[in-house]
């Protein structure tokens, strides 16, 4: 019984928003994350935007913000895959997909949770 309030196991999940995807994926690995992307930035070891994409490792959370240096402005989170790519739930009702990290503006760094 994963991470949903109703205790669903995931078989009936039909879509995610960005932070819902990260909560679900990390819960499957036994890690509990806060629900909101901005709050997830405070978990684990923070990787500053100034370090660039090359500082990220597969499995890291990758963040985007209106004001990248201010965690409270983070509006989006993905899961870094490596080679500049991330697993991205662009918005509810859209399929989860693989996108370049550079496809979104406001790169705000990452967090190494595992």
N, C-alpha and C positions, 0 to 999 in steps of 0.2 A: 504494500500500500504506500505508494510514493508520497507525493508532496501536495496533492490537492486537498482542499478542505473536506471534501466528501470521501476521501480515502480511495479514490479511483486508482487503478493500477496502470493506466495509460492506454489500454486497448481501445478506449472510446475517445481519445483525444483527437480533435480535428483541426486544431490550430493554436497558435501561440502569439502573444506579443513578445517583444524582445526579452524583457526581464522574466517573463513566464517561461520562455524556452530555457534560459540559463538556470532558473530555479529547478525546473524539471530535470534537465540534464545532470546537474550537479547532485541533485537528490538521488538520482539513480546510482551515483558513485558514493553515496553516503555522506555528502556534504550539504549542510543546510545554509542557504543564502537568504538574505533579506529579499523582500519582494520587488522593491524599486531599484532601477538601474543606478540612481545616484547613491543609494545606500550600499549597493554592492561594491561601489568603488572603495569603501572603507574596510573591505574584507581582504585578508591576506597581505601580501607584500605589494605595495603600490609601485607601478612602473610609470615614471613621468613621461609626458608627451615629448619632452625635450630629448629623451633617449631614442625616440623614433621607433619605427616598426621592427627594426632589427633586434631590439631588446626583448621583444615578445617571443614566447615559446608556445608550441602547440598546447592547447588547453587553457591558456591564459584568457581572462576576460579582457575585452577591448572596448573602450568607452568613447563616446562622442558627446560634446557639450556645446551649448550656445556660447559659453565663455570657457574655453578648454582648461584654463588654469583654475577654475572654480568648480569643485566637485558638485556643489549644489545645483549647477546648471546642466549636469549630465542628463541627456534625454534619450540615449540609446546605448545598448550593450550587445555585443556579439561574443562568439567564442573563436579565438584565434586558431587557425589550422596550420599555419606555417606558410612560407613563401608569399607573404603579403595577402593571404586569403583568410576569410572568416566565415563561420556558419552564422547566418543572419536570418532573423525573423523580422522582415521589414515592417510589418504591421498586421494586426489581427485580420484574418480572412485571406491573407496571401500565403502562398507556400513558403516554407523554410527553404533557404537556398544558400549556395556558396557565392560570396561576392568578394571583390577586392576590398581591403580595408580602405583604400584610397577612393572608393566609390561614394563615401560619405564625407561631409565636411565636419570640421570641429573635432578632429582627433584629439582626445583627451588622455591618452595613455592607456594603461592596462592595470591588471591586478593578477598576481600569481597566487591562486587559492590552494592549489595542490602541491 
